[in-house]
Amino acid sequence: MGRKWNNIKEKKASKDTNTSRIYARFGREIYVVAKQGEPNPESNQALKFVVERAKTYNVPKAIIDRAIEKAKGGSDENYDELRYEGFGPNGSMVIVDALTNNVNRTASEVRAAFNKNGGSLGVSGSVNYMFDQTAVIGLEGKTADEVLEILMNADLDVRDILEEDEAVIIYAEPDQFHAVQEAFKNEGITEFTVAELTMLPQSYVTLAEDVQAQFEKLIDVLEDLEDVQQVYHNVELED
């Protein structure tokens, strides 16, 4: 796969936790999903998925419950789901997912972030085709061979299984997300180091040190925007 998922997740989680941004983002996402369907994770699979993701980032139960209660209360606050696609320096590609209650504000802020940091905003479809939506599920306490055996017993053929640091990471089709988790839960495994639906690039690019610094600033600025939920890119970042 060409990326150390655990390292990336830990770096992002550390940054987000320091500013509590991740709590606000999950709170917003949980509210939106709960409002779109039944505000009960047991009967709303989409909501269950978001709540499970939130738990892997240690989002407090109080924040999860507050967002669901807000949806139950019939709040008239509405958000639009938006995807922006753009380019950074030297062939780098970026996807930005946002939830916003002010489309014009978000579009302006995202465009400014690209323009001021060596990038440019593209049109819909200009970048997306170079990425694959992928389910990423990680767990500890098992070897790759043991994970493979569990999945085979559940008749699941996933994209890839890799040992990364002290965890095993499973890369699967998006529609296999719940089935993969259920296979492990049936074996008594209920804790996951990561449980995400993400966009993985089909190939990666490397940047010169000075260009990478500029690119990292672009990503930081985008991730700092209040309305931005996720930022994906195809750059193999060097420490």
HELIX and SHEET records of a PDB file:
HELIX    1   1 TRP A    5  THR A   19  1                                  15    
HELIX    2   2 ARG A   21  GLN A   36  1                                  16    
HELIX    3   3 GLN A   45  THR A   56  1                                  12    
HELIX    4   4 LYS A   61  LYS A   72  1                                  12    
HELIX    5   5 PRO A   89  GLY A   91  5                                   3    
HELIX    6   6 VAL A  103  ASN A  115  1                                  13    
HELIX    7   7 ASN A  128  MET A  130  5                                   3    
HELIX    8   8 ALA A  144  ASN A  153  1                                  10    
HELIX    9   9 PRO A  174  GLN A  176  5                                   3    
HELIX   10  10 PHE A  177  LYS A  185  1                                   9    
HELIX   11  11 GLU A  209  ASP A  224  1                                  16    
SHEET    1   A 4 SER A 120  LEU A 121  0                                        
SHEET    2   A 4 ASP A  80  PHE A  87 -1                                        
SHEET    3   A 4 MET A  93  THR A 100 -1                                        
SHEET    4   A 4 VAL A 228  HIS A 233 -1                                        
SHEET    1   B 4 ASP A 160  GLU A 164  0                                        
SHEET    2   B 4 ALA A 167  ALA A 172 -1                                        
SHEET    3   B 4 PHE A 131  GLU A 140 -1                                        
SHEET    4   B 4 VAL A 194  PRO A 201 -1                                        
END                                                                             
